[in-house]
Amino acid sequence: MSEIFPETAADAAAPAFALAHLPPRSGPVLWIQDRLSARETGRPFPPGMGGCELLHLQVSRAIDVLWAMEQGLGCPALGAVIGEVWGSAPAVDFTATKRLALRAEAHGVPAWLIRRAAPPELSAARERWRLSSLPARSEPDDARAPGTPLWSAELFRTRFRAPGRWVAGHDPATGDLAFDHAIGMEAAEAARATA
């Protein structure tokens, strides 16, 4: 279970970053949005998702997103479950995120919760990211063509590795997620030294 906090609420970096973490052809992705997320950022566009199968569900409230995520995480045939919640919803608390994290780990289904226009409150997510879009990598064959997207990815809370900030994107050769270079790693090194 990972959480993503976009720097600007409508930034498309968050869903792209979550999808980049998924193994190719791992199964359909269950994508759940609350009403405000769908209204403010739009629905996912399957042709732009690299051929992954998509099951889209739009619900009214944040608590409905959490319930649908928990039900989806019980299905090991899914490749991942992605939920989008707009704003600081009281339903998204430590207990709710703990339930999602335990369910994701028990069934081996990756879970991503995108928190748009919300501060990073207390959570049981195993990784917590802040993301923003960067100018795209230039296309070597045509400078006017849109290039490969890049993101500023800050891992600010984690249980598995040291926090840090990177320029991330797809590796053009392999198509995998690549963390090109670190930004401001002094803070990460200091945190690792005190741990």
N, C-alpha and C positions, 0 to 999 in steps of 0.2 A: 504494500500500500504506500503510495507516494502522493504528495500534494504539490500542486503548482500554483504559485501566485504570480500572475502576469503583472509587470510593472504598470502597464496601462490596461484598463479593463477589457478593451476590445482587441487587444493584441492577439494575432493569430499564432504567435510563437508557442503558446501553451499546448494547444492540441497537436501541433506539428511535432513538438518535442516528445510528447507522450507517445505518439504513433511511431516515432523514430526508435523508441526503446523496444518496440515489439518485434519478436522474431518474424521473418517473412512466412506467410502462409500458415500461421499458427492456429487459425480458426477464426470464426466471425467475431467482430468486436461489438459489444453491446454499449451503445452511447446514449446516455441519459442526460437530458437538459431540463432545468426548470424553466418556467415560462419566460422569466426576465432574461436569462442567458440566451435563449433562442431568439427573443425579440431584439436584443441589443447586438448580438454577434452573428446571428444567422444559424441555420442548420448546417451540419457537416455536408460536404459536397463529395459524394463517393468517387466520381471520376478523378478527382484530384488527390485521392488517398492511396495511390500506388497499387490499386487492384485488391485492397483488403475488403472482405465482405463486411457489411455494416448492418446492424440492427439498431434503428433509431427509435428512441422513446422520449416523448415530451410530456412532462408532468407539471402540475401547478406549483408545488411548494418544494422547499429544500428537504423536508422530512420525507417526501415521496421519492426524491432522488436517492436518498440514503436507503430507503426500503427496497427500491428496485435494484440498487447496486448489490445489496446484501443477498437478494434472491438470485441475481445473476452470478455472483461469486460462488454460489453453490453448484453451478453447472460447469464441470470440467471440460466440456466440449467447446466452451468459449475461449477465444484467444486472449481476450482482455475485457475489462469493464472500465469505462471512462464515464465519470459523472461531472457535470458542470453545475455549480451553484453560484448564484449572484448575490453579492453582499454578505454582510455579517449575520448569518442565520443562527438563532439560538439552538436549532436542532443539530447543528454541526458542532458537537462538543467532544470532549475527550472520550466519553463512553461510546458515542456513535462511531468515532474513528477507530477505536480499539476493536469494536465488533467487526468492522470492515477489514482491518488488518489481520485479525485472527482467522476470519473466514477466507480471505485471500490466501493466506499461508496454508490453511488446512486443505484447500482444494487445488492449490498450485495455479491459480488464475491471477495474473497481474491486475492490480487496481490502481487507477489514477483518479484523483479528485482535483478538479480545476476550480479554484476559488477566485472568482472574478470580483473585483471591487471590494475585497475583504482584507482586513489585517490578519497577520498570522497569529491566531489565537492558539491556546493550548490544544495539542493534538497527539494522537498515538501513531501518526504516520511514521513509517520507517525512514523515509527521505522526504525533505521539504525543500523545494526549489523556488527561486525567484527568477523570472525569465523576461527578456525583452528582445525584440527583433533588432538585428544589426543590418547594415547594407549588405546585399547579397555578394557572394563571390563572383567575380567577373567570368564570363564565358570565354574560354580561350579561342574558340573559332569565330565568335561574333560578339564584339564588344557591346552591341546594342541589344542583344538578347538578354532576357532575365537569367540571372545566374543561380547557383545553388544557394539556398537560404542559409543564413548564419544567425546564431542566437548568442546573447550574453546570458550564460547559465550560472547562477550562484546557488550552490548547495549550502544552505545555511544551518540545517539540522539533519543529522544522520546517525544511524547506529552502526554502520558498516565501514565507514572510511572517514578520513579527515575532511572537514568542510573546505570549500574553496570556490573560486570563480574562474570560469573558462569561457573561451569562444568555442562554441559547439556548432556542429553542422554535419551534413552527410559527407562521408568520404566518397568523392566522385568515382574512384576506382572500384570500391567494393559495395557502395550503397549503405554501409553500416554507419551508425552514429559515431562521430569522432569528436574528441575534445582536443582541438588544435593546439591551443596554448593557454597557459594559466594567466590570470589577471590578478594582481594584488595578492599573491600567495603568502606574503609576509604574515598576514593575520592567520592564515591556515597553519603556517609553520609554528607560530606562537601558540596556537590552540593545541597543536599536537604535542609541543614540548611540555605544556602544563598538565596534559592528561596522563 
